[in-house]
Amino acid sequence: MKRTFTTIMTVATLSLALAAGSANAMGDELDQLTRALKNELTQLGLPTDHLQDLTLADISAIQGMLNSEDGMGKVQGIKRILDKYEN
């Protein structure tokens, strides 16, 4: 019984350590993505005050617009997303 309990505790500890490492890596990737987004928006002269408030869907949509070829439509679409957070 003691051995079973020790095994369960070991597995649980390892699982938590792996989950924490994974969450930490995702946080780092999000920070990196947000920094890159800030740089691109700054180059376009768009506000970056509320980047921390954006959802992942918003970030993804903005990134898609930044990768598109449409010049003014791209900027207007990004402004629409950013304007949601100006209030």
Distance bins in CASP14 RR format, pairs under 12 A and 6 or more apart:
PFRMAT RR
TARGET T0000
AUTHOR 0000-0000-0000
RMODE 2
METHOD distances of the structure
MODEL  1
1 7 0 0 0 0 0 1 0 0 0 0 0
1 8 0 0 0 0 0 1 0 0 0 0 0
2 8 0 0 0 0 0 1 0 0 0 0 0
2 9 0 0 0 0 0 1 0 0 0 0 0
3 9 0 0 0 0 0 1 0 0 0 0 0
3 10 0 0 0 0 0 1 0 0 0 0 0
4 10 0 0 0 0 0 1 0 0 0 0 0
4 11 0 0 0 0 0 1 0 0 0 0 0
5 11 0 0 0 0 0 1 0 0 0 0 0
5 12 0 0 0 0 0 1 0 0 0 0 0
6 12 0 0 0 0 0 1 0 0 0 0 0
6 13 0 0 0 0 0 1 0 0 0 0 0
7 13 0 0 0 0 0 1 0 0 0 0 0
7 14 0 0 0 0 0 1 0 0 0 0 0
8 14 0 0 0 0 0 1 0 0 0 0 0
8 15 0 0 0 0 0 1 0 0 0 0 0
9 15 0 0 0 0 0 1 0 0 0 0 0
9 16 0 0 0 0 0 1 0 0 0 0 0
10 16 0 0 0 0 0 1 0 0 0 0 0
10 17 0 0 0 0 0 1 0 0 0 0 0
11 17 0 0 0 0 0 1 0 0 0 0 0
11 18 0 0 0 0 0 1 0 0 0 0 0
12 18 0 0 0 0 0 1 0 0 0 0 0
12 19 0 0 0 0 0 1 0 0 0 0 0
13 19 0 0 0 0 0 1 0 0 0 0 0
13 20 0 0 0 0 0 1 0 0 0 0 0
14 20 0 0 0 0 0 1 0 0 0 0 0
14 21 0 0 0 0 0 1 0 0 0 0 0
15 21 0 0 0 0 0 1 0 0 0 0 0
15 22 0 0 0 0 0 1 0 0 0 0 0
16 22 0 0 0 0 0 1 0 0 0 0 0
16 23 0 0 0 0 0 1 0 0 0 0 0
17 23 0 0 0 0 0 1 0 0 0 0 0
17 24 0 0 0 0 0 1 0 0 0 0 0
18 24 0 0 0 0 0 1 0 0 0 0 0
18 25 0 0 0 0 0 1 0 0 0 0 0
19 25 0 0 0 0 0 1 0 0 0 0 0
19 26 0 0 0 0 0 1 0 0 0 0 0
20 26 0 0 0 0 0 1 0 0 0 0 0
20 27 0 0 0 0 0 1 0 0 0 0 0
21 27 0 0 0 0 1 0 0 0 0 0 0
21 28 0 0 0 0 1 0 0 0 0 0 0
22 28 0 0 0 0 0 1 0 0 0 0 0
22 29 0 0 0 0 0 1 0 0 0 0 0
23 29 0 0 0 0 0 1 0 0 0 0 0
23 30 0 0 0 0 0 1 0 0 0 0 0
24 30 0 0 0 0 0 1 0 0 0 0 0
24 31 0 0 0 0 0 1 0 0 0 0 0
25 31 0 0 0 0 0 1 0 0 0 0 0
25 32 0 0 0 0 0 1 0 0 0 0 0
26 32 0 0 0 0 0 1 0 0 0 0 0
26 33 0 0 0 0 0 1 0 0 0 0 0
26 56 0 0 0 0 0 1 0 0 0 0 0
27 33 0 0 0 0 1 0 0 0 0 0 0
27 34 0 0 0 0 1 0 0 0 0 0 0
27 56 0 0 0 0 0 1 0 0 0 0 0
28 34 0 0 0 0 0 1 0 0 0 0 0
28 35 0 0 0 0 0 1 0 0 0 0 0
29 35 0 0 0 0 0 1 0 0 0 0 0
29 36 0 0 0 0 0 1 0 0 0 0 0
29 56 0 0 0 0 0 1 0 0 0 0 0
29 59 0 0 0 0 0 1 0 0 0 0 0
30 36 0 0 0 0 0 1 0 0 0 0 0
30 37 0 0 0 0 0 1 0 0 0 0 0
30 51 0 0 0 0 0 1 0 0 0 0 0
30 52 0 0 0 0 0 1 0 0 0 0 0
30 54 0 0 0 0 0 1 0 0 0 0 0
30 55 0 0 0 0 0 1 0 0 0 0 0
30 56 1 0 0 1 0 0 0 0 0 0 0
30 59 0 0 0 0 1 0 0 0 0 0 0
30 60 0 0 0 0 0 1 0 0 0 0 0
31 37 0 0 0 0 0 1 0 0 0 0 0
31 38 0 0 0 0 0 1 0 0 0 0 0
31 51 0 0 0 0 0 1 0 0 0 0 0
31 52 0 0 0 0 0 1 0 0 0 0 0
31 59 0 0 0 0 0 1 0 0 0 0 0
32 38 0 0 0 0 0 1 0 0 0 0 0
32 39 0 0 0 0 0 1 0 0 0 0 0
32 59 0 0 0 0 0 1 0 0 0 0 0
33 39 0 0 0 0 0 1 0 0 0 0 0
33 40 0 0 0 0 0 1 0 0 0 0 0
33 51 0 0 0 0 0 1 0 0 0 0 0
33 54 0 0 0 0 0 1 0 0 0 0 0
33 56 0 0 0 0 1 0 0 0 0 0 0
33 58 0 0 0 0 0 1 0 0 0 0 0
33 59 1 0 0 1 0 0 0 0 0 0 0
33 60 0 0 0 0 1 0 0 0 0 0 0
33 62 0 0 0 0 0 1 0 0 0 0 0
33 63 1 0 0 1 0 0 0 0 0 0 0
33 66 0 0 0 0 0 1 0 0 0 0 0
34 40 0 0 0 0 0 1 0 0 0 0 0
34 41 0 0 0 0 0 1 0 0 0 0 0
34 48 0 0 0 0 1 0 0 0 0 0 0
34 50 0 0 0 0 0 1 0 0 0 0 0
34 51 1 0 1 0 0 0 0 0 0 0 0
34 52 1 0 0 1 0 0 0 0 0 0 0
34 53 0 0 0 0 0 1 0 0 0 0 0
34 54 1 0 0 1 0 0 0 0 0 0 0
34 55 0 0 0 0 0 1 0 0 0 0 0
34 56 0 0 0 0 0 1 0 0 0 0 0
34 58 0 0 0 0 0 1 0 0 0 0 0
34 59 1 0 0 1 0 0 0 0 0 0 0
34 62 0 0 0 0 0 1 0 0 0 0 0
34 63 0 0 0 0 0 1 0 0 0 0 0
35 41 0 0 0 0 0 1 0 0 0 0 0
35 42 0 0 0 0 0 1 0 0 0 0 0
35 48 0 0 0 0 0 1 0 0 0 0 0
35 51 0 0 0 0 1 0 0 0 0 0 0
35 52 0 0 0 0 0 1 0 0 0 0 0
35 59 0 0 0 0 0 1 0 0 0 0 0
36 42 0 0 0 0 0 1 0 0 0 0 0
36 43 0 0 0 0 0 1 0 0 0 0 0
36 48 0 0 0 0 0 1 0 0 0 0 0
36 51 0 0 0 0 0 1 0 0 0 0 0
36 59 0 0 0 0 1 0 0 0 0 0 0
36 62 0 0 0 0 0 1 0 0 0 0 0
36 63 0 0 0 0 1 0 0 0 0 0 0
36 66 0 0 0 0 1 0 0 0 0 0 0
36 67 0 0 0 0 0 1 0 0 0 0 0
37 43 0 0 0 0 0 1 0 0 0 0 0
37 44 0 0 0 0 0 1 0 0 0 0 0
37 46 0 0 0 0 0 1 0 0 0 0 0
37 48 0 0 0 0 1 0 0 0 0 0 0
37 50 0 0 0 0 0 1 0 0 0 0 0
37 51 1 0 0 1 0 0 0 0 0 0 0
37 52 0 0 0 0 0 1 0 0 0 0 0
37 54 0 0 0 0 1 0 0 0 0 0 0
37 56 0 0 0 0 0 1 0 0 0 0 0
37 58 0 0 0 0 1 0 0 0 0 0 0
37 59 1 0 0 1 0 0 0 0 0 0 0
37 60 0 0 0 0 0 1 0 0 0 0 0
37 61 0 0 0 0 0 1 0 0 0 0 0
37 62 1 0 0 1 0 0 0 0 0 0 0
37 63 1 0 0 1 0 0 0 0 0 0 0
37 64 0 0 0 0 0 1 0 0 0 0 0
37 65 0 0 0 0 0 1 0 0 0 0 0
37 66 1 0 0 1 0 0 0 0 0 0 0
37 67 0 0 0 0 0 1 0 0 0 0 0
37 78 0 0 0 0 1 0 0 0 0 0 0
37 81 0 0 0 0 0 1 0 0 0 0 0
37 82 0 0 0 0 0 1 0 0 0 0 0
38 44 0 0 0 0 0 1 0 0 0 0 0
38 45 0 0 0 0 0 1 0 0 0 0 0
38 46 0 0 0 0 1 0 0 0 0 0 0
38 47 0 0 0 0 0 1 0 0 0 0 0
38 48 1 0 1 0 0 0 0 0 0 0 0
38 49 0 0 0 0 0 1 0 0 0 0 0
38 50 0 0 0 0 0 1 0 0 0 0 0
38 51 1 0 1 0 0 0 0 0 0 0 0
38 52 0 0 0 0 0 1 0 0 0 0 0
38 54 0 0 0 0 0 1 0 0 0 0 0
38 59 0 0 0 0 0 1 0 0 0 0 0
38 62 0 0 0 0 0 1 0 0 0 0 0
38 66 0 0 0 0 0 1 0 0 0 0 0
38 82 0 0 0 0 0 1 0 0 0 0 0
39 45 0 0 0 0 0 1 0 0 0 0 0
39 46 0 0 0 0 0 1 0 0 0 0 0
39 48 0 0 0 0 1 0 0 0 0 0 0
39 51 0 0 0 0 0 1 0 0 0 0 0
39 66 0 0 0 0 0 1 0 0 0 0 0
40 46 0 0 0 0 1 0 0 0 0 0 0
40 48 0 0 0 0 1 0 0 0 0 0 0
40 51 0 0 0 0 0 1 0 0 0 0 0
40 59 0 0 0 0 0 1 0 0 0 0 0
40 62 0 0 0 0 1 0 0 0 0 0 0
40 63 0 0 0 0 1 0 0 0 0 0 0
40 64 0 0 0 0 0 1 0 0 0 0 0
40 65 0 0 0 0 0 1 0 0 0 0 0
40 66 1 0 1 0 0 0 0 0 0 0 0
40 67 0 0 0 0 1 0 0 0 0 0 0
40 74 0 0 0 0 0 1 0 0 0 0 0
40 75 0 0 0 0 0 1 0 0 0 0 0
40 78 0 0 0 0 1 0 0 0 0 0 0
41 47 1 0 0 1 0 0 0 0 0 0 0
41 48 1 0 1 0 0 0 0 0 0 0 0
41 49 0 0 0 0 0 1 0 0 0 0 0
41 50 0 0 0 0 0 1 0 0 0 0 0
41 51 1 0 0 1 0 0 0 0 0 0 0
41 54 0 0 0 0 0 1 0 0 0 0 0
41 59 0 0 0 0 0 1 0 0 0 0 0
41 62 1 0 0 1 0 0 0 0 0 0 0
41 63 0 0 0 0 0 1 0 0 0 0 0
41 65 0 0 0 0 0 1 0 0 0 0 0
41 66 0 0 0 0 1 0 0 0 0 0 0
41 74 0 0 0 0 0 1 0 0 0 0 0
41 75 0 0 0 0 1 0 0 0 0 0 0
41 78 1 0 0 1 0 0 0 0 0 0 0
41 79 0 0 0 0 0 1 0 0 0 0 0
41 81 0 0 0 0 0 1 0 0 0 0 0
41 82 1 0 0 1 0 0 0 0 0 0 0
42 48 1 0 0 1 0 0 0 0 0 0 0
42 49 0 0 0 0 0 1 0 0 0 0 0
42 51 0 0 0 0 0 1 0 0 0 0 0
43 66 0 0 0 0 1 0 0 0 0 0 0
43 75 0 0 0 0 0 1 0 0 0 0 0
43 78 0 0 0 0 0 1 0 0 0 0 0
44 62 0 0 0 0 0 1 0 0 0 0 0
44 65 0 0 0 0 0 1 0 0 0 0 0
44 66 0 0 0 0 1 0 0 0 0 0 0
44 71 0 0 0 0 1 0 0 0 0 0 0
44 72 0 0 0 0 0 1 0 0 0 0 0
44 73 0 0 0 0 0 1 0 0 0 0 0
44 74 0 0 0 0 1 0 0 0 0 0 0
44 75 1 0 0 1 0 0 0 0 0 0 0
44 76 0 0 0 0 0 1 0 0 0 0 0
44 77 0 0 0 0 0 1 0 0 0 0 0
44 78 1 0 0 1 0 0 0 0 0 0 0
44 79 0 0 0 0 1 0 0 0 0 0 0
44 82 0 0 0 0 0 1 0 0 0 0 0
45 75 0 0 0 0 1 0 0 0 0 0 0
45 78 0 0 0 0 0 1 0 0 0 0 0
45 79 0 0 0 0 0 1 0 0 0 0 0
45 82 0 0 0 0 0 1 0 0 0 0 0
46 62 0 0 0 0 1 0 0 0 0 0 0
46 65 0 0 0 0 0 1 0 0 0 0 0
46 66 0 0 0 0 0 1 0 0 0 0 0
46 74 0 0 0 0 0 1 0 0 0 0 0
46 75 1 0 0 1 0 0 0 0 0 0 0
46 76 0 0 0 0 0 1 0 0 0 0 0
46 77 0 0 0 0 0 1 0 0 0 0 0
46 78 1 0 0 1 0 0 0 0 0 0 0
46 79 1 0 0 1 0 0 0 0 0 0 0
46 80 0 0 0 0 0 1 0 0 0 0 0
46 81 0 0 0 0 1 0 0 0 0 0 0
46 82 1 0 0 1 0 0 0 0 0 0 0
46 83 0 0 0 0 0 1 0 0 0 0 0
46 86 0 0 0 0 0 1 0 0 0 0 0
47 53 0 0 0 0 0 1 0 0 0 0 0
47 54 0 0 0 0 0 1 0 0 0 0 0
47 75 0 0 0 0 0 1 0 0 0 0 0
47 78 0 0 0 0 0 1 0 0 0 0 0
47 79 0 0 0 0 1 0 0 0 0 0 0
47 81 0 0 0 0 0 1 0 0 0 0 0
47 82 1 0 0 1 0 0 0 0 0 0 0
47 83 0 0 0 0 1 0 0 0 0 0 0
47 85 0 0 0 0 1 0 0 0 0 0 0
47 86 1 0 0 1 0 0 0 0 0 0 0
48 54 0 0 0 0 0 1 0 0 0 0 0
48 62 0 0 0 0 0 1 0 0 0 0 0
48 78 0 0 0 0 0 1 0 0 0 0 0
48 82 0 0 0 0 1 0 0 0 0 0 0
48 85 0 0 0 0 0 1 0 0 0 0 0
49 82 0 0 0 0 1 0 0 0 0 0 0
49 83 0 0 0 0 0 1 0 0 0 0 0
49 85 0 0 0 0 1 0 0 0 0 0 0
49 86 0 0 0 0 1 0 0 0 0 0 0
50 58 0 0 0 0 1 0 0 0 0 0 0
50 59 0 0 0 0 0 1 0 0 0 0 0
50 62 0 0 0 0 0 1 0 0 0 0 0
50 81 0 0 0 0 0 1 0 0 0 0 0
50 82 1 0 0 1 0 0 0 0 0 0 0
50 83 0 0 0 0 1 0 0 0 0 0 0
50 84 0 0 0 0 1 0 0 0 0 0 0
50 85 1 1 0 0 0 0 0 0 0 0 0
50 86 1 0 0 1 0 0 0 0 0 0 0
50 87 0 0 0 0 1 0 0 0 0 0 0
51 58 0 0 0 0 1 0 0 0 0 0 0
51 59 0 0 0 0 1 0 0 0 0 0 0
51 62 0 0 0 0 1 0 0 0 0 0 0
51 78 0 0 0 0 0 1 0 0 0 0 0
51 81 0 0 0 0 0 1 0 0 0 0 0
51 82 0 0 0 0 1 0 0 0 0 0 0
51 85 0 0 0 0 1 0 0 0 0 0 0
52 58 0 0 0 0 0 1 0 0 0 0 0
52 59 0 0 0 0 0 1 0 0 0 0 0
52 85 0 0 0 0 1 0 0 0 0 0 0
53 59 0 0 0 0 0 1 0 0 0 0 0
53 81 0 0 0 0 0 1 0 0 0 0 0
53 82 0 0 0 0 1 0 0 0 0 0 0
53 84 0 0 0 0 1 0 0 0 0 0 0
53 85 1 0 1 0 0 0 0 0 0 0 0
53 86 0 0 0 0 1 0 0 0 0 0 0
53 87 0 0 0 0 0 1 0 0 0 0 0
54 60 0 0 0 0 1 0 0 0 0 0 0
54 61 0 0 0 0 1 0 0 0 0 0 0
54 62 1 0 0 1 0 0 0 0 0 0 0
54 63 0 0 0 0 0 1 0 0 0 0 0
54 78 0 0 0 0 0 1 0 0 0 0 0
54 81 1 0 0 1 0 0 0 0 0 0 0
54 82 0 0 0 0 1 0 0 0 0 0 0
54 84 0 0 0 0 1 0 0 0 0 0 0
54 85 1 0 0 1 0 0 0 0 0 0 0
55 61 0 0 0 0 1 0 0 0 0 0 0
55 62 0 0 0 0 0 1 0 0 0 0 0
55 81 0 0 0 0 1 0 0 0 0 0 0
55 84 0 0 0 0 1 0 0 0 0 0 0
55 85 0 0 0 0 1 0 0 0 0 0 0
56 62 0 0 0 0 0 1 0 0 0 0 0
56 63 0 0 0 0 0 1 0 0 0 0 0
57 63 0 0 0 0 0 1 0 0 0 0 0
57 64 0 0 0 0 0 1 0 0 0 0 0
57 81 0 0 0 0 1 0 0 0 0 0 0
57 84 0 0 0 0 0 1 0 0 0 0 0
58 64 0 0 0 0 0 1 0 0 0 0 0
58 65 0 0 0 0 0 1 0 0 0 0 0
58 77 0 0 0 0 0 1 0 0 0 0 0
58 78 0 0 0 0 1 0 0 0 0 0 0
58 80 0 0 0 0 0 1 0 0 0 0 0
58 81 1 0 1 0 0 0 0 0 0 0 0
58 82 0 0 0 0 1 0 0 0 0 0 0
58 83 0 0 0 0 0 1 0 0 0 0 0
58 84 1 0 0 1 0 0 0 0 0 0 0
58 85 0 0 0 0 1 0 0 0 0 0 0
59 65 0 0 0 0 0 1 0 0 0 0 0
59 66 0 0 0 0 0 1 0 0 0 0 0
59 78 0 0 0 0 0 1 0 0 0 0 0
59 81 0 0 0 0 1 0 0 0 0 0 0
59 82 0 0 0 0 0 1 0 0 0 0 0
60 66 0 0 0 0 0 1 0 0 0 0 0
60 67 0 0 0 0 0 1 0 0 0 0 0
60 81 0 0 0 0 0 1 0 0 0 0 0
61 67 0 0 0 0 0 1 0 0 0 0 0
61 68 0 0 0 0 0 1 0 0 0 0 0
61 74 0 0 0 0 0 1 0 0 0 0 0
61 77 0 0 0 0 1 0 0 0 0 0 0
61 78 0 0 0 0 1 0 0 0 0 0 0
61 80 0 0 0 0 1 0 0 0 0 0 0
61 81 1 0 0 1 0 0 0 0 0 0 0
61 82 0 0 0 0 0 1 0 0 0 0 0
61 84 0 0 0 0 0 1 0 0 0 0 0
62 68 0 0 0 0 0 1 0 0 0 0 0
62 74 0 0 0 0 1 0 0 0 0 0 0
62 75 0 0 0 0 0 1 0 0 0 0 0
62 77 0 0 0 0 1 0 0 0 0 0 0
62 78 1 0 1 0 0 0 0 0 0 0 0
62 79 0 0 0 0 0 1 0 0 0 0 0
62 80 0 0 0 0 0 1 0 0 0 0 0
62 81 1 0 1 0 0 0 0 0 0 0 0
62 82 0 0 0 0 1 0 0 0 0 0 0
62 84 0 0 0 0 0 1 0 0 0 0 0
62 85 0 0 0 0 0 1 0 0 0 0 0
63 74 0 0 0 0 0 1 0 0 0 0 0
63 78 0 0 0 0 1 0 0 0 0 0 0
63 81 0 0 0 0 0 1 0 0 0 0 0
64 70 0 0 0 0 0 1 0 0 0 0 0
64 74 0 0 0 0 1 0 0 0 0 0 0
64 77 0 0 0 0 0 1 0 0 0 0 0
64 78 0 0 0 0 1 0 0 0 0 0 0
64 81 0 0 0 0 0 1 0 0 0 0 0
65 71 0 0 0 0 1 0 0 0 0 0 0
65 72 0 0 0 0 0 1 0 0 0 0 0
65 73 1 0 0 1 0 0 0 0 0 0 0
65 74 1 0 1 0 0 0 0 0 0 0 0
65 75 0 0 0 0 1 0 0 0 0 0 0
65 76 0 0 0 0 1 0 0 0 0 0 0
65 77 1 0 1 0 0 0 0 0 0 0 0
65 78 1 0 1 0 0 0 0 0 0 0 0
65 79 0 0 0 0 0 1 0 0 0 0 0
65 80 0 0 0 0 1 0 0 0 0 0 0
65 81 0 0 0 0 1 0 0 0 0 0 0
65 82 0 0 0 0 0 1 0 0 0 0 0
66 73 0 0 0 0 0 1 0 0 0 0 0
66 74 1 0 0 1 0 0 0 0 0 0 0
66 75 0 0 0 0 1 0 0 0 0 0 0
66 77 0 0 0 0 0 1 0 0 0 0 0
66 78 1 0 0 1 0 0 0 0 0 0 0
66 81 0 0 0 0 0 1 0 0 0 0 0
67 74 0 0 0 0 1 0 0 0 0 0 0
67 78 0 0 0 0 0 1 0 0 0 0 0
68 74 1 0 1 0 0 0 0 0 0 0 0
68 75 0 0 0 0 0 1 0 0 0 0 0
68 76 0 0 0 0 0 1 0 0 0 0 0
68 77 0 0 0 0 1 0 0 0 0 0 0
68 78 0 0 0 0 0 1 0 0 0 0 0
70 76 0 0 0 0 1 0 0 0 0 0 0
70 77 0 0 0 0 1 0 0 0 0 0 0
70 78 0 0 0 0 0 1 0 0 0 0 0
71 77 0 0 0 0 0 1 0 0 0 0 0
71 78 0 0 0 0 0 1 0 0 0 0 0
72 78 0 0 0 0 0 1 0 0 0 0 0
72 79 0 0 0 0 0 1 0 0 0 0 0
73 79 0 0 0 0 1 0 0 0 0 0 0
73 80 0 0 0 0 1 0 0 0 0 0 0
74 80 0 0 0 0 0 1 0 0 0 0 0
74 81 0 0 0 0 0 1 0 0 0 0 0
75 81 0 0 0 0 0 1 0 0 0 0 0
75 82 0 0 0 0 0 1 0 0 0 0 0
76 82 0 0 0 0 0 1 0 0 0 0 0
76 83 0 0 0 0 0 1 0 0 0 0 0
77 83 0 0 0 0 1 0 0 0 0 0 0
77 84 0 0 0 0 0 1 0 0 0 0 0
78 84 0 0 0 0 0 1 0 0 0 0 0
79 85 0 0 0 0 0 1 0 0 0 0 0
79 86 0 0 0 0 1 0 0 0 0 0 0
80 86 0 0 0 0 0 1 0 0 0 0 0
END
